[in-house]
Amino acid sequence: MAPLASIRRRRLERCRADLASPDLRRQSIRSIAARWGFTGATAFSRAFRAAYDITPNDYRAGALESADAHKAGKAVSPRPAAGPSPKE
């Protein structure tokens, strides 16, 4: 993998982790993207969707729903939001 592709993949992975974090639920998707070096919301959304086949908003909703259900002790069926690592 080329160095720039590797860096982009790591940045997307960090964004994905932050989007799934209940502690960061009040932080906007735009600010999470900016934190990891994405300068535009549209570019970030396209890169995230290309890597994970889901929008950042849908990923976050599913991940936080799963976290809330887990915290409450409820069983949750797997959702696409817990998708694989970025495509290469």
Backbone as XML, in Angstrom:
<?xml version="1.0"?>
<chain id="A" units="angstrom">
  <residue number="1" name="MET">
    <atom name="N" x="0.853" y="-1.175" z="0.000"/>
    <atom name="CA" x="0.000" y="0.000" z="0.000"/>
    <atom name="C" x="0.898" y="1.237" z="0.000"/>
  </residue>
  <residue number="2" name="ALA">
    <atom name="N" x="0.554" y="2.192" z="-0.811"/>
    <atom name="CA" x="1.310" y="3.436" z="-0.899"/>
    <atom name="C" x="1.220" y="4.201" z="0.420"/>
  </residue>
  <residue number="3" name="PRO">
    <atom name="N" x="2.263" y="4.961" z="0.762"/>
    <atom name="CA" x="2.260" y="5.692" z="2.037"/>
    <atom name="C" x="1.046" y="6.600" z="2.223"/>
  </residue>
  <residue number="4" name="LEU">
    <atom name="N" x="0.665" y="7.343" z="1.185"/>
    <atom name="CA" x="-0.483" y="8.236" z="1.332"/>
    <atom name="C" x="-1.780" y="7.456" z="1.558"/>
  </residue>
  <residue number="5" name="ALA">
    <atom name="N" x="-1.924" y="6.336" z="0.887"/>
    <atom name="CA" x="-3.116" y="5.500" z="1.082"/>
    <atom name="C" x="-3.145" y="4.937" z="2.498"/>
  </residue>
  <residue number="6" name="SER">
    <atom name="N" x="-2.005" y="4.568" z="3.001"/>
    <atom name="CA" x="-1.913" y="4.037" z="4.362"/>
    <atom name="C" x="-2.286" y="5.110" z="5.396"/>
  </residue>
  <residue number="7" name="ILE">
    <atom name="N" x="-1.806" y="6.306" z="5.190"/>
    <atom name="CA" x="-2.129" y="7.417" z="6.099"/>
    <atom name="C" x="-3.626" y="7.706" z="6.062"/>
  </residue>
  <residue number="8" name="ARG">
    <atom name="N" x="-4.186" y="7.752" z="4.861"/>
    <atom name="CA" x="-5.629" y="8.010" z="4.727"/>
    <atom name="C" x="-6.442" y="6.913" z="5.410"/>
  </residue>
  <residue number="9" name="ARG">
    <atom name="N" x="-6.024" y="5.653" z="5.246"/>
    <atom name="CA" x="-6.721" y="4.534" z="5.880"/>
    <atom name="C" x="-6.693" y="4.684" z="7.404"/>
  </residue>
  <residue number="10" name="ARG">
    <atom name="N" x="-5.545" y="5.047" z="7.955"/>
    <atom name="CA" x="-5.454" y="5.233" z="9.413"/>
    <atom name="C" x="-6.315" y="6.391" z="9.888"/>
  </residue>
  <residue number="11" name="ARG">
    <atom name="N" x="-6.343" y="7.467" z="9.119"/>
    <atom name="CA" x="-7.187" y="8.604" z="9.493"/>
    <atom name="C" x="-8.660" y="8.205" z="9.485"/>
  </residue>
  <residue number="12" name="LEU">
    <atom name="N" x="-9.069" y="7.442" z="8.476"/>
    <atom name="CA" x="-10.451" y="6.967" z="8.426"/>
    <atom name="C" x="-10.755" y="6.034" z="9.591"/>
  </residue>
  <residue number="13" name="GLU">
    <atom name="N" x="-9.831" y="5.169" z="9.947"/>
    <atom name="CA" x="-10.039" y="4.270" z="11.088"/>
    <atom name="C" x="-10.213" y="5.055" z="12.380"/>
  </residue>
  <residue number="14" name="ARG">
    <atom name="N" x="-9.442" y="6.112" z="12.538"/>
    <atom name="CA" x="-9.566" y="6.938" z="13.753"/>
    <atom name="C" x="-10.886" y="7.693" z="13.776"/>
  </residue>
  <residue number="15" name="CYS">
    <atom name="N" x="-11.304" y="8.168" z="12.612"/>
    <atom name="CA" x="-12.623" y="8.811" z="12.530"/>
    <atom name="C" x="-13.713" y="7.807" z="12.888"/>
  </residue>
  <residue number="16" name="ARG">
    <atom name="N" x="-13.599" y="6.599" z="12.360"/>
    <atom name="CA" x="-14.606" y="5.572" z="12.635"/>
    <atom name="C" x="-14.667" y="5.272" z="14.130"/>
  </residue>
  <residue number="17" name="ALA">
    <atom name="N" x="-13.519" y="5.172" z="14.779"/>
    <atom name="CA" x="-13.505" y="4.919" z="16.221"/>
    <atom name="C" x="-14.159" y="6.068" z="16.986"/>
  </residue>
  <residue number="18" name="ASP">
    <atom name="N" x="-13.862" y="7.301" z="16.592"/>
    <atom name="CA" x="-14.465" y="8.446" z="17.267"/>
    <atom name="C" x="-15.974" y="8.509" z="17.038"/>
  </residue>
  <residue number="19" name="LEU">
    <atom name="N" x="-16.408" y="8.180" z="15.834"/>
    <atom name="CA" x="-17.846" y="8.195" z="15.553"/>
    <atom name="C" x="-18.599" y="7.168" z="16.392"/>
  </residue>
  <residue number="20" name="ALA">
    <atom name="N" x="-17.939" y="6.073" z="16.732"/>
    <atom name="CA" x="-18.573" y="5.019" z="17.519"/>
    <atom name="C" x="-18.479" y="5.261" z="19.024"/>
  </residue>
  <residue number="21" name="SER">
    <atom name="N" x="-17.726" y="6.256" z="19.432"/>
    <atom name="CA" x="-17.506" y="6.510" z="20.850"/>
    <atom name="C" x="-18.686" y="7.243" z="21.503"/>
  </residue>
  <residue number="22" name="PRO">
    <atom name="N" x="-19.306" y="6.621" z="22.503"/>
    <atom name="CA" x="-20.388" y="7.319" z="23.215"/>
    <atom name="C" x="-19.919" y="8.620" z="23.861"/>
  </residue>
  <residue number="23" name="ASP">
    <atom name="N" x="-18.641" y="8.684" z="24.225"/>
    <atom name="CA" x="-18.106" y="9.901" z="24.849"/>
    <atom name="C" x="-18.073" y="11.085" z="23.892"/>
  </residue>
  <residue number="24" name="LEU">
    <atom name="N" x="-18.079" y="10.801" z="22.588"/>
    <atom name="CA" x="-17.997" y="11.866" z="21.594"/>
    <atom name="C" x="-19.311" y="12.079" z="20.847"/>
  </residue>
  <residue number="25" name="ARG">
    <atom name="N" x="-20.400" y="11.542" z="21.367"/>
    <atom name="CA" x="-21.678" y="11.632" z="20.662"/>
    <atom name="C" x="-22.146" y="13.064" z="20.446"/>
  </residue>
  <residue number="26" name="ARG">
    <atom name="N" x="-21.739" y="13.993" z="21.276"/>
    <atom name="CA" x="-22.160" y="15.389" z="21.114"/>
    <atom name="C" x="-21.252" y="16.159" z="20.159"/>
  </residue>
  <residue number="27" name="GLN">
    <atom name="N" x="-20.149" y="15.573" z="19.775"/>
    <atom name="CA" x="-19.242" y="16.226" z="18.834"/>
    <atom name="C" x="-19.747" y="15.984" z="17.406"/>
  </residue>
  <residue number="28" name="SER">
    <atom name="N" x="-19.744" y="17.005" z="16.593"/>
    <atom name="CA" x="-20.264" y="16.861" z="15.234"/>
    <atom name="C" x="-19.357" y="15.971" z="14.383"/>
  </residue>
  <residue number="29" name="ILE">
    <atom name="N" x="-19.961" y="15.369" z="13.381"/>
    <atom name="CA" x="-19.189" y="14.541" z="12.452"/>
    <atom name="C" x="-18.145" y="15.411" z="11.761"/>
  </residue>
  <residue number="30" name="ARG">
    <atom name="N" x="-18.518" y="16.619" z="11.412"/>
    <atom name="CA" x="-17.580" y="17.545" z="10.767"/>
    <atom name="C" x="-16.366" y="17.815" z="11.651"/>
  </residue>
  <residue number="31" name="SER">
    <atom name="N" x="-16.577" y="18.012" z="12.945"/>
    <atom name="CA" x="-15.439" y="18.301" z="13.820"/>
    <atom name="C" x="-14.567" y="17.061" z="14.033"/>
  </residue>
  <residue number="32" name="ILE">
    <atom name="N" x="-15.173" y="15.882" z="14.060"/>
    <atom name="CA" x="-14.383" y="14.650" z="14.154"/>
    <atom name="C" x="-13.533" y="14.498" z="12.900"/>
  </residue>
  <residue number="33" name="ALA">
    <atom name="N" x="-14.133" y="14.728" z="11.740"/>
    <atom name="CA" x="-13.386" y="14.639" z="10.482"/>
    <atom name="C" x="-12.236" y="15.643" z="10.463"/>
  </residue>
  <residue number="34" name="ALA">
    <atom name="N" x="-12.508" y="16.865" z="10.894"/>
    <atom name="CA" x="-11.468" y="17.901" z="10.912"/>
    <atom name="C" x="-10.344" y="17.541" z="11.878"/>
  </residue>
  <residue number="35" name="ARG">
    <atom name="N" x="-10.702" y="16.938" z="12.997"/>
    <atom name="CA" x="-9.699" y="16.522" z="13.986"/>
    <atom name="C" x="-8.660" y="15.592" z="13.367"/>
  </residue>
  <residue number="36" name="TRP">
    <atom name="N" x="-9.103" y="14.767" z="12.413"/>
    <atom name="CA" x="-8.207" y="13.797" z="11.782"/>
    <atom name="C" x="-7.749" y="14.245" z="10.400"/>
  </residue>
  <residue number="37" name="GLY">
    <atom name="N" x="-7.884" y="15.536" z="10.102"/>
    <atom name="CA" x="-7.268" y="16.103" z="8.912"/>
    <atom name="C" x="-8.120" y="16.192" z="7.674"/>
  </residue>
  <residue number="38" name="PHE">
    <atom name="N" x="-9.407" y="15.897" z="7.768"/>
    <atom name="CA" x="-10.283" y="16.053" z="6.616"/>
    <atom name="C" x="-10.824" y="17.481" z="6.638"/>
  </residue>
  <residue number="39" name="THR">
    <atom name="N" x="-10.569" y="18.219" z="5.580"/>
    <atom name="CA" x="-10.906" y="19.643" z="5.586"/>
    <atom name="C" x="-12.323" y="19.952" z="5.132"/>
  </residue>
  <residue number="40" name="GLY">
    <atom name="N" x="-12.977" y="19.021" z="4.469"/>
    <atom name="CA" x="-14.337" y="19.270" z="4.015"/>
    <atom name="C" x="-15.257" y="18.115" z="4.355"/>
  </residue>
  <residue number="41" name="ALA">
    <atom name="N" x="-16.475" y="18.450" z="4.730"/>
    <atom name="CA" x="-17.443" y="17.422" z="5.116"/>
    <atom name="C" x="-17.791" y="16.511" z="3.944"/>
  </residue>
  <residue number="42" name="THR">
    <atom name="N" x="-17.915" y="17.087" z="2.761"/>
    <atom name="CA" x="-18.277" y="16.282" z="1.596"/>
    <atom name="C" x="-17.169" y="15.301" z="1.239"/>
  </residue>
  <residue number="43" name="ALA">
    <atom name="N" x="-15.939" y="15.770" z="1.228"/>
    <atom name="CA" x="-14.804" y="14.895" z="0.907"/>
    <atom name="C" x="-14.684" y="13.780" z="1.942"/>
  </residue>
  <residue number="44" name="PHE">
    <atom name="N" x="-14.875" y="14.125" z="3.218"/>
    <atom name="CA" x="-14.808" y="13.105" z="4.254"/>
    <atom name="C" x="-15.918" y="12.075" z="4.079"/>
  </residue>
  <residue number="45" name="SER">
    <atom name="N" x="-17.133" y="12.538" z="3.853"/>
    <atom name="CA" x="-18.257" y="11.623" z="3.704"/>
    <atom name="C" x="-18.047" y="10.670" z="2.536"/>
  </residue>
  <residue number="46" name="ARG">
    <atom name="N" x="-17.553" y="11.190" z="1.427"/>
    <atom name="CA" x="-17.286" y="10.338" z="0.260"/>
    <atom name="C" x="-16.195" y="9.316" z="0.546"/>
  </residue>
  <residue number="47" name="ALA">
    <atom name="N" x="-15.125" y="9.754" z="1.205"/>
    <atom name="CA" x="-14.023" y="8.838" z="1.530"/>
    <atom name="C" x="-14.491" y="7.759" z="2.507"/>
  </residue>
  <residue number="48" name="PHE">
    <atom name="N" x="-15.283" y="8.154" z="3.500"/>
    <atom name="CA" x="-15.780" y="7.203" z="4.492"/>
    <atom name="C" x="-16.695" y="6.181" z="3.829"/>
  </residue>
  <residue number="49" name="ARG">
    <atom name="N" x="-17.594" y="6.657" z="2.993"/>
    <atom name="CA" x="-18.522" y="5.750" z="2.315"/>
    <atom name="C" x="-17.791" y="4.812" z="1.360"/>
  </residue>
  <residue number="50" name="ALA">
    <atom name="N" x="-16.789" y="5.322" z="0.674"/>
    <atom name="CA" x="-16.011" y="4.482" z="-0.239"/>
    <atom name="C" x="-15.259" y="3.394" z="0.536"/>
  </residue>
  <residue number="51" name="ALA">
    <atom name="N" x="-14.811" y="3.725" z="1.731"/>
    <atom name="CA" x="-14.048" y="2.766" z="2.535"/>
    <atom name="C" x="-14.932" y="1.748" z="3.240"/>
  </residue>
  <residue number="52" name="TYR">
    <atom name="N" x="-16.100" y="2.173" z="3.725"/>
    <atom name="CA" x="-16.911" y="1.316" z="4.593"/>
    <atom name="C" x="-18.296" y="0.962" z="4.047"/>
  </residue>
  <residue number="53" name="ASP">
    <atom name="N" x="-18.653" y="1.482" z="2.901"/>
    <atom name="CA" x="-19.977" y="1.225" z="2.301"/>
    <atom name="C" x="-21.135" y="1.667" z="3.192"/>
  </residue>
  <residue number="54" name="ILE">
    <atom name="N" x="-20.927" y="2.721" z="3.946"/>
    <atom name="CA" x="-21.967" y="3.292" z="4.805"/>
    <atom name="C" x="-21.600" y="4.752" z="5.053"/>
  </residue>
  <residue number="55" name="THR">
    <atom name="N" x="-22.598" y="5.599" z="5.201"/>
    <atom name="CA" x="-22.301" y="7.010" z="5.466"/>
    <atom name="C" x="-21.826" y="7.164" z="6.904"/>
  </residue>
  <residue number="56" name="PRO">
    <atom name="N" x="-21.052" y="8.214" z="7.185"/>
    <atom name="CA" x="-20.622" y="8.446" z="8.563"/>
    <atom name="C" x="-21.810" y="8.577" z="9.525"/>
  </residue>
  <residue number="57" name="ASN">
    <atom name="N" x="-22.864" y="9.241" z="9.090"/>
    <atom name="CA" x="-24.041" y="9.429" z="9.925"/>
    <atom name="C" x="-24.716" y="8.095" z="10.254"/>
  </residue>
  <residue number="58" name="ASP">
    <atom name="N" x="-24.902" y="7.251" z="9.238"/>
    <atom name="CA" x="-25.523" y="5.941" z="9.477"/>
    <atom name="C" x="-24.630" y="5.046" z="10.333"/>
  </residue>
  <residue number="59" name="TYR">
    <atom name="N" x="-23.328" y="5.115" z="10.099"/>
    <atom name="CA" x="-22.396" y="4.325" z="10.911"/>
    <atom name="C" x="-22.503" y="4.734" z="12.378"/>
  </residue>
  <residue number="60" name="ARG">
    <atom name="N" x="-22.471" y="6.041" z="12.610"/>
    <atom name="CA" x="-22.529" y="6.546" z="13.987"/>
    <atom name="C" x="-23.838" y="6.125" z="14.662"/>
  </residue>
  <residue number="61" name="ALA">
    <atom name="N" x="-24.948" y="6.272" z="13.967"/>
    <atom name="CA" x="-26.244" y="5.908" z="14.548"/>
    <atom name="C" x="-26.260" y="4.433" z="14.952"/>
  </residue>
  <residue number="62" name="GLY">
    <atom name="N" x="-25.788" y="3.561" z="14.092"/>
    <atom name="CA" x="-25.767" y="2.135" z="14.406"/>
    <atom name="C" x="-24.809" y="1.791" z="15.524"/>
  </residue>
  <residue number="63" name="ALA">
    <atom name="N" x="-23.642" y="2.402" z="15.503"/>
    <atom name="CA" x="-22.641" y="2.117" z="16.533"/>
    <atom name="C" x="-23.112" y="2.592" z="17.903"/>
  </residue>
  <residue number="64" name="LEU">
    <atom name="N" x="-23.704" y="3.777" z="17.959"/>
    <atom name="CA" x="-24.171" y="4.296" z="19.248"/>
    <atom name="C" x="-25.393" y="3.534" z="19.739"/>
  </residue>
  <residue number="65" name="GLU">
    <atom name="N" x="-26.244" y="3.098" z="18.823"/>
    <atom name="CA" x="-27.395" y="2.277" z="19.210"/>
    <atom name="C" x="-26.911" y="0.969" z="19.837"/>
  </residue>
  <residue number="66" name="SER">
    <atom name="N" x="-25.910" y="0.365" z="19.226"/>
    <atom name="CA" x="-25.344" y="-0.876" z="19.763"/>
    <atom name="C" x="-24.707" y="-0.640" z="21.128"/>
  </residue>
  <residue number="67" name="ALA">
    <atom name="N" x="-23.986" y="0.470" z="21.270"/>
    <atom name="CA" x="-23.341" y="0.787" z="22.545"/>
    <atom name="C" x="-24.376" y="1.027" z="23.635"/>
  </residue>
  <residue number="68" name="ASP">
    <atom name="N" x="-25.442" y="1.747" z="23.288"/>
    <atom name="CA" x="-26.497" y="2.007" z="24.267"/>
    <atom name="C" x="-27.199" y="0.717" z="24.682"/>
  </residue>
  <residue number="69" name="ALA">
    <atom name="N" x="-27.462" y="-0.148" z="23.716"/>
    <atom name="CA" x="-28.126" y="-1.420" z="24.018"/>
    <atom name="C" x="-27.221" y="-2.308" z="24.865"/>
  </residue>
  <residue number="70" name="HIS">
    <atom name="N" x="-25.944" y="-2.312" z="24.547"/>
    <atom name="CA" x="-24.991" y="-3.118" z="25.323"/>
    <atom name="C" x="-24.933" y="-2.614" z="26.765"/>
  </residue>
  <residue number="71" name="LYS">
    <atom name="N" x="-24.905" y="-1.301" z="26.913"/>
    <atom name="CA" x="-24.864" y="-0.695" z="28.240"/>
    <atom name="C" x="-26.120" y="-1.057" z="29.042"/>
  </residue>
  <residue number="72" name="ALA">
    <atom name="N" x="-27.258" y="-1.142" z="28.348"/>
    <atom name="CA" x="-28.520" y="-1.478" z="29.000"/>
    <atom name="C" x="-28.703" y="-2.987" z="29.175"/>
  </residue>
  <residue number="73" name="GLY">
    <atom name="N" x="-27.758" y="-3.771" z="28.623"/>
    <atom name="CA" x="-27.829" y="-5.223" z="28.754"/>
    <atom name="C" x="-28.784" y="-5.885" z="27.793"/>
  </residue>
  <residue number="74" name="LYS">
    <atom name="N" x="-29.102" y="-5.210" z="26.701"/>
    <atom name="CA" x="-30.024" y="-5.757" z="25.716"/>
    <atom name="C" x="-29.239" y="-6.385" z="24.580"/>
  </residue>
  <residue number="75" name="ALA">
    <atom name="N" x="-29.817" y="-7.433" z="24.000"/>
    <atom name="CA" x="-29.209" y="-8.050" z="22.827"/>
    <atom name="C" x="-29.512" y="-7.198" z="21.601"/>
  </residue>
  <residue number="76" name="VAL">
    <atom name="N" x="-28.527" y="-7.042" z="20.748"/>
    <atom name="CA" x="-28.689" y="-6.251" z="19.540"/>
    <atom name="C" x="-28.226" y="-7.090" z="18.364"/>
  </residue>
  <residue number="77" name="SER">
    <atom name="N" x="-29.040" y="-7.109" z="17.321"/>
    <atom name="CA" x="-28.617" y="-7.837" z="16.125"/>
    <atom name="C" x="-27.532" y="-7.028" z="15.428"/>
  </residue>
  <residue number="78" name="PRO">
    <atom name="N" x="-26.575" y="-7.702" z="14.814"/>
    <atom name="CA" x="-25.490" y="-6.978" z="14.133"/>
    <atom name="C" x="-26.035" y="-6.105" z="13.022"/>
  </residue>
  <residue number="79" name="ARG">
    <atom name="N" x="-25.433" y="-4.935" z="12.858"/>
    <atom name="CA" x="-25.825" y="-4.007" z="11.809"/>
    <atom name="C" x="-24.634" y="-3.762" z="10.908"/>
  </residue>
  <residue number="80" name="PRO">
    <atom name="N" x="-24.868" y="-3.294" z="9.710"/>
    <atom name="CA" x="-23.770" y="-3.013" z="8.815"/>
    <atom name="C" x="-22.817" y="-1.943" z="9.350"/>
  </residue>
  <residue number="81" name="ALA">
    <atom name="N" x="-23.270" y="-1.191" z="10.348"/>
    <atom name="CA" x="-22.434" y="-0.133" z="10.889"/>
    <atom name="C" x="-21.141" y="-0.642" z="11.476"/>
  </residue>
  <residue number="82" name="ALA">
    <atom name="N" x="-21.100" y="-1.890" z="11.847"/>
    <atom name="CA" x="-19.875" y="-2.452" z="12.408"/>
    <atom name="C" x="-19.068" y="-3.126" z="11.304"/>
  </residue>
  <residue number="83" name="GLY">
    <atom name="N" x="-19.043" y="-2.467" z="10.164"/>
    <atom name="CA" x="-18.447" y="-3.015" z="8.957"/>
    <atom name="C" x="-16.971" y="-3.317" z="9.044"/>
  </residue>
  <residue number="84" name="PRO">
    <atom name="N" x="-16.442" y="-3.830" z="7.976"/>
    <atom name="CA" x="-15.037" y="-4.246" z="7.922"/>
    <atom name="C" x="-14.096" y="-3.054" z="7.870"/>
  </residue>
  <residue number="85" name="SER">
    <atom name="N" x="-12.833" y="-3.352" z="7.869"/>
    <atom name="CA" x="-11.813" y="-2.319" z="7.706"/>
    <atom name="C" x="-11.946" y="-1.699" z="6.331"/>
  </residue>
  <residue number="86" name="PRO">
    <atom name="N" x="-11.309" y="-0.541" z="6.134"/>
    <atom name="CA" x="-11.440" y="0.113" z="4.844"/>
    <atom name="C" x="-11.003" y="-0.779" z="3.688"/>
  </residue>
  <residue number="87" name="LYS">
    <atom name="N" x="-11.644" y="-0.570" z="2.563"/>
    <atom name="CA" x="-11.267" y="-1.306" z="1.347"/>
    <atom name="C" x="-9.900" y="-0.822" z="0.900"/>
  </residue>
  <residue number="88" name="GLU">
    <atom name="N" x="-9.191" y="-1.694" z="0.283"/>
    <atom name="CA" x="-7.869" y="-1.293" z="-0.216"/>
    <atom name="C" x="-7.916" y="-1.048" z="-1.681"/>
  </residue>
</chain>
